[in-house]
């Protein structure tokens, strides 16, 4: 009898919260996917990249429409890309939200980005929203 190891999934949020309804739909669906994998007992991690690094501060507000689903998956949030947060002016909001700034890809000219290669090497499939 063989036992299959559950796949690991990284959910990347790239959408810009300033993108209106479409962006809200993308972050909501990203969080819903994380919830679905987590509830099924799969290993899942949420990471914020690019303009998506603006989300953690907004999602931490109890009056945000995605607040409850964000709280339901908050334990799966691995962090936000440090260099992206620098570029998009969200470093302080990320830190204030208690989210780690990830910089394991030391890209020249930046404070370091979150490494997608490291996720792939660790066996994660990547979903981007």
OpenMM code with the backbone's topology and positions (N, CA, C; nanometers):
from openmm import Vec3, app, unit

residues = "UNK UNK UNK UNK UNK UNK UNK UNK UNK UNK UNK UNK UNK UNK UNK UNK UNK UNK UNK UNK UNK UNK UNK UNK UNK UNK UNK UNK UNK UNK UNK UNK UNK UNK UNK UNK UNK UNK UNK UNK UNK UNK UNK UNK UNK UNK UNK UNK UNK UNK UNK UNK UNK UNK UNK UNK UNK UNK UNK UNK UNK UNK UNK UNK UNK UNK UNK UNK UNK UNK UNK UNK UNK UNK UNK UNK UNK UNK UNK UNK UNK UNK UNK UNK UNK UNK UNK UNK UNK UNK UNK UNK UNK UNK UNK UNK UNK UNK UNK UNK UNK UNK UNK UNK UNK UNK UNK UNK UNK UNK UNK UNK UNK UNK UNK UNK UNK UNK UNK UNK UNK UNK UNK UNK UNK UNK UNK UNK UNK".split()
positions = [
    Vec3(0.0844, -0.1173, 0.0000),
    Vec3(0.0000, 0.0000, 0.0000),
    Vec3(0.0895, 0.1242, 0.0000),
    Vec3(0.0622, 0.2159, -0.0895),
    Vec3(0.1398, 0.3383, -0.0939),
    Vec3(0.0578, 0.4525, -0.0379),
    Vec3(0.1267, 0.5436, 0.0245),
    Vec3(0.0619, 0.6622, 0.0792),
    Vec3(0.1113, 0.7823, 0.0018),
    Vec3(0.0190, 0.8545, -0.0550),
    Vec3(0.0560, 0.9732, -0.1306),
    Vec3(0.0638, 1.0927, -0.0366),
    Vec3(0.1707, 1.1679, -0.0491),
    Vec3(0.1889, 1.2870, 0.0317),
    Vec3(0.1038, 1.3990, -0.0279),
    Vec3(0.0313, 1.4672, 0.0572),
    Vec3(-0.0521, 1.5780, 0.0105),
    Vec3(0.0364, 1.6870, -0.0488),
    Vec3(-0.0083, 1.7429, -0.1594),
    Vec3(0.0667, 1.8502, -0.2249),
    Vec3(0.0685, 1.9746, -0.1371),
    Vec3(0.1757, 2.0471, -0.1487),
    Vec3(0.1877, 2.1743, -0.0780),
    Vec3(0.1522, 2.2841, -0.1778),
    Vec3(0.0791, 2.3834, -0.1301),
    Vec3(0.0321, 2.4901, -0.2186),
    Vec3(0.0701, 2.6255, -0.1622),
    Vec3(0.1279, 2.7089, -0.2485),
    Vec3(0.1568, 2.8487, -0.2143),
    Vec3(0.0573, 2.9348, -0.2910),
    Vec3(-0.0158, 3.0168, -0.2178),
    Vec3(-0.1124, 3.1082, -0.2778),
    Vec3(-0.0493, 3.2467, -0.2767),
    Vec3(-0.0228, 3.2993, -0.3956),
    Vec3(0.0412, 3.4300, -0.4081),
    Vec3(-0.0634, 3.5351, -0.4418),
    Vec3(-0.0658, 3.6411, -0.3633),
    Vec3(-0.1573, 3.7529, -0.3881),
    Vec3(-0.0760, 3.8651, -0.4522),
    Vec3(-0.1090, 3.8960, -0.5768),
    Vec3(-0.0394, 3.9983, -0.6537),
    Vec3(-0.1286, 4.1180, -0.6841),
    Vec3(-0.2586, 4.1013, -0.6684),
    Vec3(-0.3526, 4.2069, -0.7086),
    Vec3(-0.3340, 4.3328, -0.6241),
    Vec3(-0.3566, 4.4458, -0.6872),
    Vec3(-0.3440, 4.5760, -0.6215),
    Vec3(-0.4784, 4.6141, -0.5616),
    Vec3(-0.4849, 4.6372, -0.4300),
    Vec3(-0.6135, 4.6721, -0.3694),
    Vec3(-0.6757, 4.7978, -0.4288),
    Vec3(-0.5971, 4.8759, -0.4993),
    Vec3(-0.6521, 4.9947, -0.5631),
    Vec3(-0.7205, 4.9609, -0.6950),
    Vec3(-0.7277, 4.8304, -0.7283),
    Vec3(-0.7868, 4.7837, -0.8536),
    Vec3(-0.9368, 4.7620, -0.8501),
    Vec3(-1.0041, 4.8077, -0.7459),
    Vec3(-1.1498, 4.8005, -0.7412),
    Vec3(-1.2056, 4.6613, -0.7172),
    Vec3(-1.3246, 4.6386, -0.7708),
    Vec3(-1.3963, 4.5128, -0.7484),
    Vec3(-1.3181, 4.3908, -0.7957),
    Vec3(-1.2499, 4.4045, -0.9086),
    Vec3(-1.1750, 4.2918, -0.9625),
    Vec3(-1.0653, 4.2501, -0.8645),
    Vec3(-0.9950, 4.3462, -0.8076),
    Vec3(-0.8884, 4.3169, -0.7118),
    Vec3(-0.9444, 4.2551, -0.5845),
    Vec3(-1.0562, 4.3059, -0.5375),
    Vec3(-1.1203, 4.2482, -0.4193),
    Vec3(-1.1604, 4.1035, -0.4469),
    Vec3(-1.2132, 4.0787, -0.5656),
    Vec3(-1.2492, 3.9421, -0.6029),
    Vec3(-1.1288, 3.8502, -0.6046),
    Vec3(-1.0166, 3.9000, -0.6522),
    Vec3(-0.8957, 3.8183, -0.6586),
    Vec3(-0.8436, 3.7840, -0.5190),
    Vec3(-0.8363, 3.8830, -0.4292),
    Vec3(-0.7858, 3.8529, -0.2948),
    Vec3(-0.8843, 3.7633, -0.2202),
    Vec3(-1.0134, 3.7861, -0.2390),
    Vec3(-1.1129, 3.7023, -0.1729),
    Vec3(-1.0986, 3.5569, -0.2192),
    Vec3(-1.0817, 3.5372, -0.3508),
    Vec3(-1.0664, 3.4016, -0.4031),
    Vec3(-0.9337, 3.3391, -0.3618),
    Vec3(-0.8291, 3.4186, -0.3490),
    Vec3(-0.7015, 3.3669, -0.2996),
    Vec3(-0.7169, 3.3148, -0.1566),
    Vec3(-0.7820, 3.3940, -0.0730),
    Vec3(-0.8018, 3.3545, 0.0663),
    Vec3(-0.8959, 3.2340, 0.0757),
    Vec3(-0.9967, 3.2302, -0.0101),
    Vec3(-1.0898, 3.1169, -0.0124),
    Vec3(-1.0171, 2.9890, -0.0540),
    Vec3(-0.9257, 2.9994, -0.1503),
    Vec3(-0.8479, 2.8823, -0.1911),
    Vec3(-0.7610, 2.8341, -0.0758),
    Vec3(-0.6952, 2.9271, -0.0074),
    Vec3(-0.6125, 2.8895, 0.1080),
    Vec3(-0.6979, 2.8199, 0.2138),
    Vec3(-0.8159, 2.8722, 0.2376),
    Vec3(-0.9074, 2.8128, 0.3358),
    Vec3(-0.9434, 2.6700, 0.2954),
    Vec3(-0.9750, 2.6517, 0.1673),
    Vec3(-1.0148, 2.5210, 0.1158),
    Vec3(-0.9030, 2.4183, 0.1337),
    Vec3(-0.7807, 2.4541, 0.0954),
    Vec3(-0.6677, 2.3626, 0.1123),
    Vec3(-0.6402, 2.3361, 0.2604),
    Vec3(-0.6438, 2.4401, 0.3416),
    Vec3(-0.6166, 2.4256, 0.4844),
    Vec3(-0.7206, 2.3370, 0.5517),
    Vec3(-0.8454, 2.3600, 0.5194),
    Vec3(-0.9544, 2.2821, 0.5790),
    Vec3(-0.9443, 2.1344, 0.5433),
    Vec3(-0.8893, 2.1059, 0.4236),
    Vec3(-0.8719, 1.9674, 0.3801),
    Vec3(-0.7474, 1.9033, 0.4411),
    Vec3(-0.6720, 1.9820, 0.5192),
    Vec3(-0.5538, 1.9282, 0.5843),
    Vec3(-0.4276, 1.9359, 0.4996),
    Vec3(-0.4341, 2.0088, 0.3895),
    Vec3(-0.3163, 2.0256, 0.3044),
    Vec3(-0.2282, 2.1377, 0.3587),
    Vec3(-0.0995, 2.1292, 0.3290),
    Vec3(-0.0086, 2.2370, 0.3669),
    Vec3(-0.0269, 2.3512, 0.2677),
    Vec3(-0.0551, 2.4682, 0.3200),
    Vec3(-0.0768, 2.5852, 0.2352),
    Vec3(-0.0125, 2.7059, 0.3002),
    Vec3(0.0388, 2.7944, 0.2164),
    Vec3(0.0948, 2.9204, 0.2662),
    Vec3(0.0503, 3.0312, 0.1726),
    Vec3(0.0176, 3.1442, 0.2330),
    Vec3(-0.0216, 3.2635, 0.1582),
    Vec3(0.0943, 3.3617, 0.1635),
    Vec3(0.1274, 3.4195, 0.0481),
    Vec3(0.2311, 3.5215, 0.0421),
    Vec3(0.1796, 3.6382, -0.0416),
    Vec3(0.2175, 3.7582, -0.0016),
    Vec3(0.1801, 3.8795, -0.0730),
    Vec3(0.3018, 3.9293, -0.1502),
    Vec3(0.2819, 3.9568, -0.2794),
    Vec3(0.3898, 4.0013, -0.3685),
    Vec3(0.3434, 4.1244, -0.4460),
    Vec3(0.4394, 4.2001, -0.4976),
    Vec3(0.4076, 4.3160, -0.5806),
    Vec3(0.3143, 4.4114, -0.5078),
    Vec3(0.2196, 4.4685, -0.5831),
    Vec3(0.1218, 4.5596, -0.5233),
    Vec3(0.0337, 4.4880, -0.4210),
    Vec3(0.0331, 4.3563, -0.4261),
    Vec3(-0.0427, 4.2780, -0.3289),
    Vec3(0.0063, 4.2946, -0.1862),
    Vec3(0.1280, 4.3499, -0.1695),
    Vec3(0.1788, 4.3732, -0.0345),
    Vec3(0.0997, 4.4824, 0.0372),
    Vec3(0.0131, 4.5509, -0.0345),
    Vec3(-0.0727, 4.6519, 0.0285),
    Vec3(-0.1923, 4.5890, 0.1004),
    Vec3(-0.2208, 4.4627, 0.0733),
    Vec3(-0.3395, 4.3985, 0.1303),
    Vec3(-0.3356, 4.3748, 0.2815),
    Vec3(-0.2268, 4.3262, 0.3413),
    Vec3(-0.2336, 4.2898, 0.4832),
    Vec3(-0.2881, 4.3992, 0.5743),
    Vec3(-0.2460, 4.5217, 0.5533),
    Vec3(-0.2961, 4.6307, 0.6370),
    Vec3(-0.4472, 4.6471, 0.6209),
    Vec3(-0.4944, 4.6402, 0.4978),
    Vec3(-0.6385, 4.6574, 0.4722),
    Vec3(-0.7193, 4.5404, 0.5267),
    Vec3(-0.6686, 4.4190, 0.5072),
    Vec3(-0.7414, 4.2994, 0.5510),
    Vec3(-0.7472, 4.2873, 0.7026),
    Vec3(-0.6607, 4.3584, 0.7718),
    Vec3(-0.6598, 4.3551, 0.9184),
    Vec3(-0.7675, 4.4422, 0.9812),
    Vec3(-0.8363, 4.5216, 0.9007),
    Vec3(-0.9425, 4.6099, 0.9519),
    Vec3(-1.0737, 4.5324, 0.9612),
    Vec3(-1.1346, 4.5274, 1.0799),
    Vec3(-1.2581, 4.4504, 1.0987),
    Vec3(-1.3730, 4.4892, 1.0052),
    Vec3(-1.3717, 4.6093, 0.9492),
    Vec3(-1.4801, 4.6483, 0.8598),
    Vec3(-1.4532, 4.6128, 0.7131),
    Vec3(-1.3385, 4.5479, 0.6848),
    Vec3(-1.3083, 4.5084, 0.5464),
    Vec3(-1.3958, 4.3887, 0.5089),
    Vec3(-1.4502, 4.3857, 0.3859),
    Vec3(-1.5387, 4.2756, 0.3461),
    Vec3(-1.4720, 4.1367, 0.3485),
    Vec3(-1.3402, 4.1295, 0.3394),
    Vec3(-1.2715, 4.0000, 0.3420),
    Vec3(-1.2057, 3.9720, 0.4774),
    Vec3(-1.2359, 4.0533, 0.5770),
    Vec3(-1.1735, 4.0401, 0.7088),
    Vec3(-1.1931, 3.9003, 0.7686),
    Vec3(-1.3150, 3.8501, 0.7665),
    Vec3(-1.3421, 3.7212, 0.8323),
    Vec3(-1.2686, 3.6059, 0.7659),
    Vec3(-1.2685, 3.6040, 0.6329),
    Vec3(-1.1969, 3.4954, 0.5650),
    Vec3(-1.0462, 3.5116, 0.5864),
    Vec3(-0.9976, 3.6349, 0.5914),
    Vec3(-0.8553, 3.6574, 0.6192),
    Vec3(-0.8204, 3.6045, 0.7585),
    Vec3(-0.9045, 3.6325, 0.8559),
    Vec3(-0.8785, 3.5827, 0.9914),
    Vec3(-0.8800, 3.4301, 0.9951),
    Vec3(-0.9648, 3.3692, 0.9134),
    Vec3(-0.9749, 3.2228, 0.9106),
    Vec3(-0.8481, 3.1577, 0.8553),
    Vec3(-0.7717, 3.2309, 0.7728),
    Vec3(-0.6493, 3.1745, 0.7143),
    Vec3(-0.5238, 3.2479, 0.7598),
    Vec3(-0.5370, 3.3385, 0.8531),
    Vec3(-0.4237, 3.4201, 0.8976),
    Vec3(-0.3046, 3.3341, 0.9397),
    Vec3(-0.3314, 3.2184, 0.9978),
    Vec3(-0.2240, 3.1280, 1.0407),
    Vec3(-0.1471, 3.0686, 0.9231),
    Vec3(-0.1983, 3.0792, 0.8010),
    Vec3(-0.1289, 3.0268, 0.6829),
    Vec3(-0.0459, 3.1347, 0.6124),
    Vec3(-0.0557, 3.2598, 0.6570),
    Vec3(0.0165, 3.3695, 0.5911),
    Vec3(0.1641, 3.3616, 0.6292),
    Vec3(0.2475, 3.3366, 0.5278),
    Vec3(0.3913, 3.3227, 0.5500),
    Vec3(0.4619, 3.4573, 0.5483),
    Vec3(0.4045, 3.5549, 0.4765),
    Vec3(0.4669, 3.6857, 0.4741),
    Vec3(0.4428, 3.7607, 0.3452),
    Vec3(0.5195, 3.8683, 0.3311),
    Vec3(0.5113, 3.9551, 0.2140),
    Vec3(0.6521, 3.9803, 0.1623),
    Vec3(0.6647, 3.9924, 0.0324),
    Vec3(0.7939, 4.0169, -0.0300),
    Vec3(0.8467, 4.1537, 0.0127),
    Vec3(0.9634, 4.1553, 0.0759),
    Vec3(1.0212, 4.2767, 0.1333),
    Vec3(1.0457, 4.3850, 0.0280),
    Vec3(1.1165, 4.3503, -0.0798),
    Vec3(1.1464, 4.4483, -0.1836),
    Vec3(1.0212, 4.5027, -0.2492),
    Vec3(0.9208, 4.4166, -0.2657),
    Vec3(0.7935, 4.4612, -0.3232),
    Vec3(0.7259, 4.5610, -0.2292),
    Vec3(0.7269, 4.5289, -0.1012),
    Vec3(0.6665, 4.6195, -0.0028),
    Vec3(0.7376, 4.7545, -0.0039),
    Vec3(0.8693, 4.7534, -0.0220),
    Vec3(0.9436, 4.8789, -0.0313),
    Vec3(0.8957, 4.9603, -0.1512),
    Vec3(0.8881, 4.8973, -0.2677),
    Vec3(0.8502, 4.9659, -0.3914),
    Vec3(0.7079, 5.0204, -0.3840),
    Vec3(0.6173, 4.9437, -0.3236),
    Vec3(0.4768, 4.9831, -0.3203),
    Vec3(0.4375, 5.0572, -0.1930),
    Vec3(0.5369, 5.0969, -0.1127),
    Vec3(0.5115, 5.1798, 0.0040),
    Vec3(0.4304, 5.1137, 0.1136),
    Vec3(0.4398, 4.9816, 0.1235),
    Vec3(0.3558, 4.9101, 0.2193),
    Vec3(0.4341, 4.8421, 0.3314),
    Vec3(0.5647, 4.8667, 0.3407),
    Vec3(0.6466, 4.7994, 0.4428),
    Vec3(0.5938, 4.8227, 0.5836),
    Vec3(0.5609, 4.9471, 0.6157),
    Vec3(0.5118, 4.9783, 0.7499),
    Vec3(0.3780, 4.9092, 0.7767),
    Vec3(0.2885, 4.9114, 0.6798),
    Vec3(0.1589, 4.8453, 0.6957),
    Vec3(0.1720, 4.6952, 0.7126),
    Vec3(0.2671, 4.6359, 0.6408),
    Vec3(0.2921, 4.4922, 0.6552),
    Vec3(0.3410, 4.4637, 0.7969),
    Vec3(0.4397, 4.5394, 0.8415),
    Vec3(0.4933, 4.5190, 0.9774),
    Vec3(0.3850, 4.5413, 1.0831),
    Vec3(0.3057, 4.6484, 1.0673),
    Vec3(0.1997, 4.6787, 1.1640),
    Vec3(0.0946, 4.5676, 1.1693),
    Vec3(0.0818, 4.4939, 1.0606),
    Vec3(-0.0144, 4.3832, 1.0540),
    Vec3(0.0413, 4.2548, 1.1129),
    Vec3(0.1675, 4.2594, 1.1552),
    Vec3(0.2294, 4.1409, 1.2133),
    Vec3(0.2725, 4.0391, 1.1096),
    Vec3(0.2914, 4.0834, 0.9864),
    Vec3(0.3301, 3.9940, 0.8777),
    Vec3(0.4814, 4.0050, 0.8568),
    Vec3(0.5453, 3.8916, 0.8361),
    Vec3(0.6894, 3.8880, 0.8130),
    Vec3(0.7222, 3.9406, 0.6734),
    Vec3(0.8315, 4.0138, 0.6640),
    Vec3(0.8843, 4.0569, 0.5343),
    Vec3(0.9859, 3.9518, 0.4894),
    Vec3(0.9600, 3.8902, 0.3751),
    Vec3(1.0434, 3.7812, 0.3251),
    Vec3(1.1450, 3.8372, 0.2260),
    Vec3(1.2714, 3.7991, 0.2452),
    Vec3(1.3763, 3.8486, 0.1553),
    Vec3(1.4813, 3.7416, 0.1278),
    Vec3(1.4356, 3.6203, 0.0947),
    Vec3(1.5285, 3.5107, 0.0695),
    Vec3(1.5802, 3.5057, -0.0743),
    Vec3(1.5406, 3.6029, -0.1584),
    Vec3(1.5961, 3.6189, -0.2928),
    Vec3(1.6674, 3.7542, -0.2945),
    Vec3(1.8005, 3.7546, -0.2742),
    Vec3(1.8748, 3.8805, -0.2616),
    Vec3(1.8953, 3.9507, -0.3962),
    Vec3(1.7894, 3.9937, -0.4585),
    Vec3(1.7952, 4.0587, -0.5893),
    Vec3(1.8719, 4.1903, -0.5792),
    Vec3(1.9750, 4.2088, -0.6618),
    Vec3(2.0540, 4.3327, -0.6564),
    Vec3(1.9652, 4.4568, -0.6714),
    Vec3(1.9988, 4.5594, -0.5937),
    Vec3(1.9254, 4.6849, -0.6003),
    Vec3(1.7971, 4.6862, -0.5200),
    Vec3(1.7726, 4.5782, -0.4445),
    Vec3(1.6523, 4.5696, -0.3610),
    Vec3(1.6924, 4.5258, -0.2208),
    Vec3(1.5966, 4.5315, -0.1307),
    Vec3(1.6195, 4.4802, 0.0048),
    Vec3(1.5990, 4.3289, 0.0105),
    Vec3(1.5701, 4.2690, -0.1040),
    Vec3(1.5472, 4.1247, -0.1129),
    Vec3(1.4005, 4.0953, -0.1365),
    Vec3(1.3754, 3.9989, -0.2215),
    Vec3(1.2383, 3.9585, -0.2541),
    Vec3(1.2103, 3.8192, -0.1988),
    Vec3(1.0841, 3.7821, -0.1979),
    Vec3(1.0469, 3.6448, -0.1623),
    Vec3(1.0826, 3.5558, -0.2808),
    Vec3(1.1505, 3.4468, -0.2556),
    Vec3(1.1971, 3.3570, -0.3607),
    Vec3(1.0878, 3.2596, -0.4042),
    Vec3(1.0550, 3.2648, -0.5318),
    Vec3(0.9617, 3.1667, -0.5875),
    Vec3(1.0352, 3.0350, -0.6139),
    Vec3(1.1627, 3.0436, -0.6491),
    Vec3(1.2420, 2.9227, -0.6701),
    Vec3(1.2444, 2.8380, -0.5439),
    Vec3(1.2586, 2.9026, -0.4291),
    Vec3(1.2623, 2.8285, -0.3026),
    Vec3(1.1304, 2.7540, -0.2798),
    Vec3(1.0196, 2.8166, -0.3163),
    Vec3(0.8905, 2.7483, -0.3022),
    Vec3(0.8846, 2.6250, -0.3918),
    Vec3(0.9255, 2.6411, -0.5171),
    Vec3(0.9246, 2.5296, -0.6116),
    Vec3(1.0183, 2.4193, -0.5635),
    Vec3(1.1375, 2.4585, -0.5192),
    Vec3(1.2332, 2.3600, -0.4679),
    Vec3(1.1792, 2.2855, -0.3465),
    Vec3(1.0955, 2.3528, -0.2671),
    Vec3(1.0356, 2.2894, -0.1491),
    Vec3(0.9099, 2.2091, -0.1821),
    Vec3(0.8779, 2.1992, -0.3113),
    Vec3(0.7666, 2.1158, -0.3528),
    Vec3(0.6303, 2.1837, -0.3561),
    Vec3(0.6273, 2.3147, -0.3499),
    Vec3(0.4999, 2.3864, -0.3555),
    Vec3(0.4531, 2.4025, -0.4986),
    Vec3(0.3241, 2.3834, -0.5194),
    Vec3(0.2627, 2.4284, -0.6439),
    Vec3(0.2180, 2.5707, -0.6148),
    Vec3(0.2222, 2.6538, -0.7174),
    Vec3(0.1954, 2.7955, -0.6980),
    Vec3(0.0666, 2.8368, -0.7682),
    Vec3(-0.0208, 2.9005, -0.6907),
    Vec3(-0.1422, 2.9610, -0.7453),
    Vec3(-0.1268, 3.1122, -0.7286),
    Vec3(-0.1541, 3.1884, -0.8324),
    Vec3(-0.1392, 3.3332, -0.8209),
    Vec3(-0.2700, 3.4026, -0.8487),
    Vec3(-0.2951, 3.5044, -0.7694),
    Vec3(-0.4194, 3.5817, -0.7789),
    Vec3(-0.3881, 3.7289, -0.7852),
] * unit.nanometer
topology = app.Topology()
chain = topology.addChain("A")
for resn in residues:
    res = topology.addResidue(resn, chain)
    for name in ("N", "CA", "C"):
        topology.addAtom(name, app.Element.getBySymbol(name[0]), res)
